[in-house]
Amino acid sequence: VVTLDTTGINVAHIRDVIALSKKAGLGLQPSTSDEVSFLSSTSLNEDLEEFREATTHDLESHADKGDEIRTYLLDHLSTNFDPTVPLKKLLVRRVELDAEMQQELQSKQLSCSYTHMLKTRSKLPAFDLRNDITNTVKNNQVLVISGETGCGKTTQVPQFLLESEVSRGNGSVTRIVVTQPRRISAISVAERVAAERGESIGNSIGYQVQLERRYPRRIPGSIMYVTTGMLLQWLHSDPLLENISHVIVDEVHEREFLGDFLLTVLRNIAKLRPELRIILMSATLNADEISAYFNNCPKLHIPGRLFPVQTFFLEDVLRMTCFWLPDAAIAAMAREQKSYLTRRYIGEGLSKSDARKATNERNNEFHKWLVEQKDQSPNGLKILRTVDVDAYPMSDLIVHLTNYILQTSDHGSILIFVPGIAAIRETIKQMRANNPYLFGESSNLVRIYPLHSQLAVSKQRGLFDPPPPGQRKVIVATNIAETSITIEDVVYVIDCGRIKVTNYDASSNTNSLAPMLVSRANAAQRRGRAGRVRLGFCYHLFSKFVYDNVMPEFLLPEMLRMRLEDVILRIKLLQLGPVSEFLANCMSPPDQKAVERTLHFLHEIQALNLSDGTSGKDHEHLSRQKKKLTARQLRKQRKQMARNATKNANIIVISDDDDGGGNDANFQPEPLPSKNSYIGLPGDNAPLSPLGEHLARLPMNPQLAKLLILGALFGCLEPALAVASCLNYRDPFEIPLDKQISAAKSRLGLSQNTLSDHWVYVTVVQNFRQLTSAVERYRFCDEYFIRENVVSEIIRLMGDYARLLHEHRYIATPSPTDPGANINMNNFPLFRAILCGALFPNILNLVPQLKDGRVCRPKIHARPSEGDISINPKSVNGNVWPADPVWMVYFTKTRMDNSTCSTVLDTTIIPLRPVLFFSGSIQSNLIDSTVFTVDNWIKVQANPVLFRLIRDLRACLDDILESKFRCPSVTNWDPSSTEGRVLHTVVNLLANELVPTVQTQRYPWEPKAFERPSGGDDVQSSQSKFTASHLNNQKQDV
């Protein structure tokens, strides 16, 4: 039980504020209630709504007007989301425009540049099927095109369709949109297609990704490459995609969750828009599954690559390169590999005993295969035995093999697949250490390119160009290079055989990120990257036994292993019906527990407007009512869908004798048998709350979106933007392997004694912006182990997010430094309270432990469902030992594949009052009136009268926030207004609370444990030592 600190609580002033607020219609809460439901736990209290209806009709009318204003803004001003103009049909037949576009196409086809590129295009396998593709699309609503990597389907199919429609006089009613799973793919393919057409980007070809876009000069007769998420955003203002004639979904075989979501949406739209053409492009292996999902629609297959690819496996690589490891290195690798298979089987749901049994059976088969490897050296056999049924885990073999290829060949680029960004850095580092003459940064013999999704697009474009004579190109990439990105001159592919995959455990609400074996489909995609210009070579760093007997055919679809907040928010925002029915009709319906957990989470963060409250003693009764209501609604909707299907089935039916299956141009999906029963889930039919609508429209995690909104409303805009941008993009710090102690020391200094990893981000951004010269910025970043390019990108994101908040009317100007939205930017106690409100329910309790009368490592308590939790040692709070209980909020929680407990990566220590103002429901104790339970697990002891005052003040704050969410506006800080009076009172309460002094365990650079005050109240004064004028003293300051 934690005791409420009464420091700085002016009871008389709070009573006056509450009384005046109630006169204005705010904060009416029954003081005798056994349960206090905060806004973050339920929507507005029903009694409060009745009171408002009787006494504040003007306020309600104002909220209605606010709804109209918000809808207008989102539909007409959110150009970041949708270039189409709502309520205006863009694809209208115009005979003059059709004739003009036909003439332009004929002139283009006669130009020298087009003729030259046409010769190159005609060499692609897709070109031979041009007529088959256009005719099948003409006569069928849905078509699946399968083809191996390099066949040209991504670049050629949209051009075939556009040229066909323009030549037939349909240019004015043709707009082709092609989705790509990644932004770099959308941009690079758009630029490639524009070059093939002999024009610059922005003529007939355009692209749009998050925060970057280039539109065609006119929408009719254009091809637009977009990310999958961007097309889903367009549905907000064009729910039936009426301003699009053809939707091409590329890389559907990847089964990423937004792609699966889009397929389900298109499957529903197809019933209502028979003229819409849907083309799904996939790798060969799962085309049948996709076709079956769309009622056995036609399929076309494009033959494979231009040149054959010779394939080698690990046993071949060891033999041909004479790779050798000392026995000590093999023993060290054996220790790492020993439990790999057992962990993998446990991750697949087997018990420990079954996992051991499966491991032993697999090992027996593997050892039989190993005996057959007669031509291996003794050292090679040891390596194969140690690697076991896995891929070779270290980068030394990659470096050795790259050297071998460069020495035994004279031309052709090398593409290396590794599991993640850390592996990219490690591989490049080992290359340069192994052979600085060949791989050094100043070398003219080999140019190394890293390739991953978080690298700036401008820095990735150079790798698509051929190297100068005498120079070889080596690309070290993640799985981003498997799909639409094509590097023409790649001849050699080195496949490490691993991929990093995120899995979500709904029971513990934890993400795990671990490398695992690729699937055979991934291996085929990687192999297909070679052989574009000549005979190709692919080196898989796993054995042929692993490929044949261990690898899965496909990886598990993301819908089954990812968090579902984004999907469910989109379902709610687009009003696609009950969550249960929509997800049940996905190609791979997610697990019911994950859906239930996500709905509960969205309820907790105020995103859903549940009418029942689902808490307290009536939970079971209300759940039974919801089940009945949901069942009735689902039956009604099914009947309506059946009537729509019958009505639309008679619109158009065209036979097709040559498409290989499927004979209806008007596609009508059949109901799929559901593997999961979601009926009766709380929140299944609940609409989005006013806040939930904003969270669904902002392009980021809903908790980070909430942080932006609260930061704008409470005058902490710039700190909120900095934290949200870092957490949504990436950590700006680098940690050199040989300077980890210095890096940790620098990070601790940047925290300014706030006990907050999140404030470290704020310090970095604020001080980086103050530096005016490139030299000063370089010195600052070098001193504190910061990636300058990452900080620059974070600052750019801050500007983009500020513009979004301005569009939503939360701030007066579209600037991160807006004065009115930053009046509390240096108020750290308020900032940590805002973090609590945004990141709830991610709260931990650190309880001090004593050993022999001395403080030792604390025990970490979380919700009972969260399981065991530890703090990452890299956190500034990784070694905190409090003398009194303290609270902590976090954003990222993950679990590595060899760990039994979850680890939080970023933390901020907070006092108790933010928990009371921004947490879940509060229940009083029937036995002891001085004890209250917060969020069903946090016990607080306080004077009942004082606690009721804080509760009533919280109710006033809830009402102000609710009115802001309904009708966004700039915060009024005038103390004479009701809004300003309540906010000032809350801010003062949060700022005056004492935070216990904590001890930190001795770091390697410290002589003994020391005490750190955790207030961080005078942040502004402590920032002066990080300005440009003190750069020379930064080492002493830290």
N, C-alpha and C positions, 0 to 999 in steps of 0.2 A: 504494500500500500504506500503510495507516494502522497506526501503532504503538500497542499497548495501553498505556495509562497505568497504572503500578503504584502510584500514590499511594493510601495508606490501605488496602492489601490486607494483611491479617494472615493469612499462609499457615497458621500453626499453628492459629489459631482456626478457620479454614475447614475444615481437615482434621478437627478434632475434631467440628465440627458435622456434616460429611458422614458420619463414622464412626458417630455416635450416630443419625443419621437412617437409615442403612442397617440398623441393628439394629431400628429400628421399621418396616422394610419399605419405606423410601423411597429413591429415587435410585439404584438399581442400574443402572449403565451400563458396558458393556465398555470399558475404557480403551484397548484396542488397536484399536478400530474406526476405519476410515478415514473413516467418516461418522457424524456426530452428528445425530440427528433430534430436534429439539425438538418439544414438544407442539404448537406453533403450525404445525408442518409435517406432523405425522402424529398419529394417536391414540397411546395408550400402546404402547410398544415390546413386541413379542410376548414377548421374553425376560423383560421385567419382569412381564408378566402371568403367565408360568409360575412365576416366583419367588414372586409373591404367592399363587398357588394353593397352592404347597407350604408357605409359611411364615406367611401372614397370612390364614388362613381367616376369622378374626373380622372383619378389616377388610372383606373381600368381603361378608360377611353384613350388615355395617353399611351398605355401599353399597346392597345390595338393599333394606334397610329404608328407606334414604333415597329410593330410587326410588318406593316405595309412598307415603311421606309427600309427596313432591313431586307425585305424581299426584293424591293426595287434595286437596292445597292448590289445585292448578291447576283441578281440576274443581269444587271446592266453595266456594272463597274468592275466586276471581277475578271478583267481581261487576262489575268495570270492563268485562269482556268480554261476559258473557252473563247475562241475567236469568232464563233458564230453569233449572229444577232438574234436574240429570242423573238419569237412571234413574227419573224420575217423569213419566208421561205427563200432560200438562196438558190436552189436548183429549180429554176423555171425555164421551160423551153423558150428559146429565142432564136428564130430562124436566122436572123442576121448574124448573131454570134456564132451559130453552128457553121455557117458558110465561112466566116472569118477564120475560125479555128481550123477548118479543113484546108484552107489556103495556106495558113501558117505551117501546118504539118507537111504539106506537099513541098513548100519551099525549104523547110528544114531537111527533109529527106534528100534533097538535091545538093545540100551543102557539103563541102569537102570534109569538115570536121565530123559531121554525122555519118558520112559514108565510111570514114576511117574507123570510127568507133563501132559501126555496124559490122565491120569485118571481124572485130574482136568479139562482139556479142554473138555472132553467128557460130563461133567455135564452141560455145557453151552447150551442154546437152539439152538445156531447157529450150533452146531456140528451135530445135527440131519438132517440138510439141506445141508450137505457138498456136496453130489453128485448132488443135484438139482442146487446148485450154480455153480459148475464147469461145468456141462453140459450146463446150460443156457448161461454162458459166452462163452463157446466153440462155440455155434451156433448163437450167437447174438453179434453185435458190442457194443450195449449199454444195460446196465441193471441197474435198480433202486432196491436197497435193502432197505427195511424199517424194522425197529425193535426198540422196546422200549429200554430205557437205561438198560444196564446190560446184554443184550442178547448175547454179544460177537462178534458183527459184526466187530468192529474196529480191534481187535486182531486176530480173526480167519479167516476171509475171505481172507486176503493176504496169510496166510499160506496154506489155502486150494488150492488156485490157484498155488502157487509156488510148492507145493508137487505134484499136479496133472500134471503140465507141466514137472517137472523133471522126474517123473515116466514114462511119455509118451516119454521120450527122447528128450525133447525140452528145456532142461536147458540152453544151450548155446545161445538161442534166446529169453530168458525170463528175463525181468527186470521189477519188479513191483515197482511203485512209489505211495505212499499214501500221500495225502495232509491233513494237519491239520490246523485249523484256528489260532492256537496259538503255540508258540515255546515250552512251557512247555508240551503241549499235545504231540507234535512230539517226544520230548526226552523221556518222561515217557513211552509212548506206545512202542517206539522202544526198550527200556530196558526191558519192560515186555515181549515182543514177543521173544527177544533174550533169556531171562530166560526160557520161555516155551519150547524153542528149545534146551535147555541144552547147551548153548554156551554163550560166552561173546559178548558184542556189538562190531561190527567190523569184525565179521566172515561172516555170510550171511545176517546180519541185520545191517543197518546203519541209520544215520539221518543227516540232515543238516538244520540248522536254521541260522538266521542272525548272523554272526560273530562266529559261533560255528558249528562244524561238526565232524562226525566219519563215514568214508566211509567203506563199506564192502571190504573184501580183494580182491574180484574180482567182476566186475560189472555183468557179466552174472550169472543168478541163484541167484539173490539177491532181498531183499526188502529194499526200502529206504523210510524212513518217513521224510517228508519235510513240511515246512510251505507253504501256498498257494503262497505267494509272491516269495518264492525261485523257485518254479516250473515255475512261469512266467518269472523269470530272465533267466532260462535255455533256454527259447524260443529265446533268443538273438542269440545263436549259433546253436540251433537245432529247427528251427521254426516249423517243422512238428513232433517233438518228435520222430524221427526215432530211437533213441537209447533207447526207452522205449516200452515195449510190452503191459503193462497194466497200466492204470492210474485209481487209486481209489480216488475219491473225498469224503472225510468224512465230516459229519456234514453240508451237503448242506442245511438242513432246517433252519440254522441260517441266511441265506441270507445276509451274510456280503459281502461288495462290491467287494473285491478281488475274493471271491468265485463265485459271479455272473459273474464277468469278465472272470474268467477261464472257466465257463460253456459255455459262448458264443464263446470263442476261441476253445474249444474242439468241439463244434458243427460245427465249420467251418473246423477244421482239419479232422473230421470224414469223410468228403466227399473225401478227398485226400488220406487217409490212411485206407482202409477198413480192414486191418489186425490189427489195433490198437483196443484194448478192453478197454472200458470205463465203470467203475462201480461207480455208484453214491449212496452213503449211507446216509439215511435220517431218521428222526423220522417219525412215522407212519402217522401223520396227513396230511402232504402235499406231499406225494409220488405221488399222481395222477397229481398234477400240474407239478412236475418235469418230470414225464413220458410224459405228453402231450407236454412239451417243446422239448423233443427229439422224436417227431413224434410217440407218444404212444408206446414207447419201452417197453419191458417186465418188470414186477415187481415181486419181491419175498418178502414175509413178514416173518420175524422171530418172533416167539412168545415172550411174555414178560418175565419179571423177574423171578428169581428162586423161590422167596417166595412172598406171598401177602403183601401188605402194607396197614395198617390201617390209614385212613385219618381223621384229625381233622381240624376244622376251628376256627376262632377267638371266636365265641360264645361258642364252646366246650372248648377251652383253658381257657377262663375266668371262666367257671363253674367248671372245674375239678381242677384247681390250686388255686381257691379262690383268684385270683389276685384282689387287691383293690387299688384305687387311692383316695387321698383326693379331696374335691371339688375344692380347689384352683388349683391343678394340672390339673383337668379336664377342668376348665375354661381356663387355659393357653393353653391347647391343642386345645380347641374349637376355640380360636382366630387364631391359626395357620391353622386350617383345613377349616375355613369358606369359603375362596375364591378358594379352590383347584379345585373343579369341574368346576367352571366358567373359570378359567385359562386354564384348560385342553381342554375344548371345544373350547375356542378361539384359542388355539394352533392347533386344528384340522381344523381351517378355518372358524368357525362360527363367526357371528357378536356378539357383546356384548349382544344385545337384544335376539338373538336366543340362545346364550349360557345360559342366565338367564332362558329363557323358558325351555330349555332342562334340566337345573339343577332342576327347580321346579318340572317338571314332574317326573324326576328320584327320587327326594326326596319323592314325594307322594307315589310312589311304595315302596320305602325303609321303610317308616314309617308304611305302612301296614304290611310289613314283620316283623318289629320290634315288633308290637303289638302281634304277634304270638309267641314270645319268652317268654313263660310263666314260664319256669324254671330258668330264670336268676334272680340274685339278683338285688336290686335297683341300686347298684353301677355298676354292670355289664351292665345294660341297659343304664346307663348314658355314660359309656365308648363306647358302641356300637353306641349310638346316636351321640356322639362326633366324633368318627372315620368316621362315615358316609360311603359313598361309596368309601372308600379308604382302604389302609392297615394301621395297627397300626404304627404310625410314629416314636416312640421312642424306645430306646434300653433297657429300664427298664423291659419291659415284656419279652424280650429275656433272660435277666439275671435271672429273676424269673422262667421262664420255664426251663432253663438249670439246675438250682438248683433242681427243682421238679423232672426232669428226673433222675438226679444223686441220689436223695434220694429214689426214688421208683423203681430203677432197679440196678442190680449189674454188668452188663457188656454191652458192645456195645459202639462204638464211636458215637459222636454227630457232625453232620455237620450243620452249621448255615450259611444261605445265607443273606448277607447284600448288600446294593447298591454300596458301594465304599470303597476306602482305608481309608478315614476319618471315615466311619462308623465302619470299622474293628478296628481301634485304639480306638474309643470311646467305643465299646462293650467290648473289652478286658480290658480297663481301668475300666469300671464299674464293671466287674466281679471281678477284683482284689480288688477294693475298697469295694465291697459288702461282699466278703468272702475271705480274704487273706489266711486263713488256707487252703481252698480248691483250690483256683485259683492262689495263689501266685507263683512267679517265682521259688521259692525254694521248692514248694510243690511236694511231690512224689505221690499224689493222683490223680491229674489231670494235663495233659500236654496240653497247648493251642498252636495251630499252626495257624498263619495267612496264608492265601493263596490268592495271587493275582498275576497278570501278571508281575508286576514291581519288585517283589521280586526275588532275585538271585536264579537261579535254584538249586544251591548247598544247599541252605537253605530250599528248599521245599521238597527235596527227603525224609527226615526223616518221614514225615507224612504218607508215603505209607506203612511204616513198622508197624506191630502190636505192641502195647505197652507192656511193661513188666508186669508180673502178679501183680495184685493189683492196677494198674494204668489205668485210663480212658483217652481217647483222645477226645479233643474238637477242631474242625476245624472251624475257622471263615473265610468265603470265599466270594468272589464276584461271579458273574455268570460264571467265568472261570470253576468252579466245576460242571457246568451243563452238560458239554459235555464229551470229550474223557477221562478226568481224572477220574479214578475209584479208590476209596479207599475201599478196600475189606471189612473192618470190620465196616463200617457205618451201624448202626441200626436205629438211630434217625435223622430225618431231621427237622430243624426249618427254615421255609421259611418266611422271613420278608415281601414278596410280592411286593417288589420294586426293580427297576433296574435303573441304570443311563444310559441315552440315549443321544447321541449327535445329534442335529438337526442343519442343515445348512439353514439359510435364505438368499437366493440369492439376494433378493432386498436390504438388508442392509449389505450383505457380512459378516455375523456374525454367529458364532457357539454358540449354547446354550447347556448347559449341566445341566440336571435336572433329579431328580428321578421321576419315574412314575410307574404306576402299571405294573406288569409283564403281559404277555399274558397267555392264558390257556396252550399254548404249553410250555412256560417256566415253568409254575407250574407243568406240567406233567413230564418234564425233572428233576426238582428238587425232585419231589416225587419219581422218579425212582432211585435216588441215594441210597435209603434205601432198605432193603430186600435182600441184597446180600448173607448173611450167615444164616439168620433166619427171622422170621416174623419181618417186618419193621413198623415204625411209622413215620408219617409225620404230622407236625403241621403248618398249614398255618395261618399267622397272618392277615388274611382278612376273611370276613364273607362268608358264602355260597351264600348269595344274590349277593355279588360282583362277585364271581366266575361265577354264572349263568347268570347275567344280565348286568354286567358292563365290565368285562374283554374282550379285543379283542381276536380273535382266534390266531392271530400272530402279532408280532410287525411289523412295517413298514420296508421293506427291506432297508438295508443301502444305496443302490444305489439311493434311493429316498430322503435320509436325510443327505447325507455326501457331503463334498467338492469333486470335481471331477478331481483335478489336476493330481493325481496319475494315474487315469484311462486313461485320455486323453493323458498324456505323454507316457503311455505304448502303447496305440493305435498308436501313431505317431512313436515311436521307433521301434515297431515290423512291421510297415508298413501294418497295417490291413485294409487299405482303408480309405475312408472318415469317420470322426468321427460320422457324422449324421447317416450313414448307419449301422455302427457297434452298436451304442447305441440303434438305433431303433429296433435292433434284440435281445437286451438283454431281459431276462425274465421279468424285470420290467424297462422299459425305463425311464430315469430320465427326470425331467421337462426341457423344452426348455430354460427357463430363467436361470436355473443353468448351462446348457451347454454353453449358450452364455456368461454368466458372467465368466466362467472358461476360455474359449477361449480368451476373452478379457484380463483377468488377465495374462495368459501365454504370450500373446503378449506384455504386459507391462513389464514383467520381462525378456524380450529378448529371451524367449524360442521358439517362433514361428517366422518363416521367412516369413512374409507377404510381398507380392510384391506390394500391393496397398497402404499401409500406412494408410488406413482407418482413416485419420484425416484431418481436414481442410475442405475447402468448397467443395471438390470433393467427400466427404464421400458417399453421396447418389448415385451418378453416379457409383462409383466404386462398391458399394454394389449390384446395379442392374447387372453390368457386372459379378460379382462373382456368382450371382444366376443362370445366364444363363450358365456359365461355369460349375458350380457344377451339374446342371441338366443333361448336356451332358455327363459329366464324369460318373454320377451315372447310366444313361441309358446304357452306354457302359459297365460298370462293371457288371450290372445285366445280360446283354446278355452273357458276358464271364462266369459268374457263372452258368448260365443256361446250356451253352455248357459243362462246366466241370461236372455238375451234370448228364447230359445225358450220357457223356462218362463214368463216374465212376459207373453209375447205372448198367452197364452190366458186371461188374467185377465178382461179386459173389453174389449169392442169395441162401440161404439155408433155408428151411422151418423149422418151430418150432411149434410143436403141444402142448408142455407142459409148455410154459413159461407164460401163462396168458395174452398174448397180444403181438402184434408186430411180424411180420413174415419175416422181411428182416435182414439178417446178416449185409448187407451193409447199414448203416444208411444214409438217405438223408433228411436233415431238410427241412421242408416246410417254406416258408416265413411267418413271423408273421405279423399281422396287427399292424401298428405302432400307438401308442396313441399320439405321438408327431410328429410334422412336423419340422425337423431341416433344411430343404433344404434352402440354401442361407445364413447360418450363417457365418460371417466373420471368417476366420481361419479354416473352415471345412476341406479344402484340403491342407492347408499350411503345408509345411514340417517343421521339427524341425530345428532351427538354430544350428550352431556349438555349442554354449553354451547350447542350449536346449538338445542336445544329451548327454552332460555330466550331466546335471541336471536329465535327465531321468534315467541314469545309477547309480547315487549315491543313496543309500538306505535311503532317508530322504526327508522331505519337500523341494520343489525346492528352496524356499528362503534361507533355511539353507544350502543347497548344494551350492548355489551361494555365501553365506558368506564364506564358506570354500575356494572356488576358488579365490575370491577376496582377502581373507586373505593371501593365499599363494603367489599371484602375487604381493601384496603390502608389503610383509615382516612382516605381522602381524599374522603369522600362529598360534602360540600358543593361543593368545586371541581368535581368530576366532574358533579354535577347542574347546576351553572351553565353549564358548557361545553356539555354535551349539550342543555340546553334552548335555549340561544342558537343552536346550529348546527341543531337540529331545527325551531326556530320562525323566528327572524329576528335579524339583527344589531340591537342596541339603539341604535346610533349613527345620527345623521342628519348629512349633510354639506352644509351650505348652500353654494350655488354661489359666494357672495361671501365665504365664510369657510373655504375649504378648508385654508388654511395653519394657521389657528388650530385647526381640528378635528383635523388630523394631529398638531399639537403636543400637544393635550390627550390624544389616544390614546397617544402615545408616553410621556407622563408617567404615565398609568395603568398602563403595562406594568411600572413599578417596576424597570427595568433587567433584566428577566428575558429579554428577546429572545423574547417569546411573545405572539402575538395572543390565544391562548386564556386566558392569565392576565389579560389585560385584562378579559375577561368576568367572571372571578372577582372582580377588584377592584371592578368596577362593582356587582355584586350584593351583595357583602359590605358595602360602604360605604353603599349605598342602604338596606339593611336596618337599619343602625345609626342612621339618621336618623329621628327620632321625629315631627317636625312636618312639615306640608305645605309650609311656607315653606322649611325646610331642604332638603327633597327637590327643590323647584322650583329653588332656587339651585344645588344640586349638578348637576342635569340641564342647567340652562341654561349653567352654566360649562363643562361637558364635552360639550355637544352630544349629549345623550342623550334619547331619547324616553321620557318617564316612563311612559306607558301600556304601552309594550313591556316595560320592565323589570318593571312590576307583573305583566304576563302571564307573563313568564319565571319570576318567583318563584312564581306559582301553579302553573306546570307542574312546577317543582322539587318542590313538595309532592305533586303527583299521582304523579310518578315515584318519589318516596320511598315512597309507599304501595304501589306495585307491588313495589318491592324488599322491602318488609316482608312482603307476601303470599308472595313467593318465599323468605322466611326468610334473606335476606342481611344484614338489619339487625334490631336488637332492637325498635325503635320506628318508627312510620310518620312520622318527622319528619326533615327535611333536616339538622337540627342535632343528631341523635342523637349523644351524647358518644362512645360506643364506636366509632362509624363515622367519627369526625372527629379521632381522636387525632393524625393526621399532616396535618391540613388546611393547615397553614402550611409543610409540608416541600416546597418547590418542586422540589428535585432528584427526589424520589419522584414528584411530580405529573407531571413531564415524562417520567419512565420509564413511568408508567401510560398517558400519552398515546401513547407509542411502542407499547406493547402493544396498545392499543385500535385505533389507526389503521394499524398495520401491514397491508398492505405499502406504505403511502403514505410512503415515505422518499426524501429527496433528499440528495445529497452536494455541498456547496459547496467547490470546490477553488480555492485562492487563485491569482491570476495576477499576474505581475510585468511591469512595463513601465518600461524605463529604471531598473531597480533599485527601483521603487516599487510598492506594492500597488495593484492596480486592480480593476475589477469581476470577481468570481469567475466561474468556469465551473460551471454547474449540471449534475450528473450524476444521472440516474435509471436505472431499469431500461431495458435496450435497447429494449423494446417500447413504452415510454412516449413516445418522441419528444422533441422539444425542449420545454423548460419554462422559463418565466420566473416571477418573483415580482411580485405586484401591488404597485405603488408605495404603495398605501394601507396595506400591511402594515407593522408596526413593524420588520420585517426586509427591507423593500423596498430599503434602501440599505446593507445590511451587506456589508462587505469584510473577510473573515477573513484573518489572517496565516497560519493553519494550517487544514487541512481540518476542517470541521465538518459535523454532520448536522442534518437538519431533517425534521420530520414535518408533515403537512398533512391536512386533511379535504376541502376543496373544490377541485376542479380543473375549469376550464372553458375553453372556446375560443369566442371571438367569431367572427362570421361572416366578418370581414375579416382574420383573423389566421392565420398559418401555424403558430404554436406555442401550446401550452397555458399557462394562467396559474393558479398556485395563489393562493388568496385569503386563507387563514389559515394561519399557520406558527408553529412553535416550534422553536428551536434546541436540540438535545440532544447530549450527549457520546456516546462509543462504547459504554459498558457497557449502557445500555438496549437498544441494538441487539443486543448479544450475548444478553441475557436474554429478549428478546421477539421475536426475528426468526425467519427460516425455518431451513432445514437448514444445517449447517456441514460442509464437507469439508476434510480435511487435504491438504496438497500432497505428492505422492509424491517430488518432487525436493528441496524445501526444507521440512524438518519444522517450521520456525518460522513458516510462512505458512499461513493458513487462509482459506477462502472462505466467506463468509456469504451465504445466499440467492442463490447462484450468480453474484453480481456484486460483492460487497463483500469486498475483500482486507484481512486483518488480520495484522500481524506480532506475535508474542508468544512468550515462553518456553513450550515445549511442556508442561512440568510445571505451570506456572501456568495455562495455558489449560485443561488437563484438570481442574484444581481448579474453575475457574469453570464448566466444562461439567458436572461432577458436582453442583455446587451448584444449577445450573439444573435438572438432572434432579430434585433433591429438591423444588424449587419447583414444577416441573411436576406432580409427584405430589400435592402439597398442593392446588394449584388444581383438578386433576382430581377429587379427592375432594370439594372444595367444589361443583363443578359437578354431581356426582352426588347429593350430599346437602347442599344449602345449609345453612349455619349461620353464626352470628356468629363472626368471627375471634377466635382465642385468642392474645392477645399475651403471655401469661405466658412469660417466658424459660426457665422450667424445663420447659415442654412442648416436644415436638419441633416442633410447628407454630410456636410463638412463637420458638424458637431459630433456625429457618431464616429466618423472615421478618425478624427483627431483623438477622441477618447480611446478608441481601440489601439491606435498607434502608440499612444503614451503607455497604455497598459502593457503592451508587448515590449516596449523599450525599457521599462523600469524593472523588469523581472531579473533577478540575479541568477547567474548560471554557476553551478559548482565548479570550483577549481579542480583540475584533474592532474594526475601524474602521467608521465609517459615513460614507458620502458626505455632503458638505455639503448640508443642507437649506436652503431659502430663508431661514429665519430665523436661521441659524447663520453666524458669521463664517468658520469653517474647519472641516475634518474634526476629529473628536475621537474618543477611545477610550472604549469602554463596557465595563465588566466584565460578563460574561454569566452570572455565577453565580446571582444572584437568591436566594442562600441565606437571607439575613436578611429574608425577605419580611414577617414579622410586625412587625418594628420599623419598616419603611418604610411600613406601612399607617397609622401614627398620623397622618401629615400629611393624610390624606384624611377624617378623622372630622369630625363636625359642628362641633367646637370650632375647627377650622381652616378653615372654609369661606371666611372673609374673606381668607385668604392663599393661596387655590388658584392664582391667577394666578402669584404669585411661585414657588410650589412647582413648577409645571409648567415 
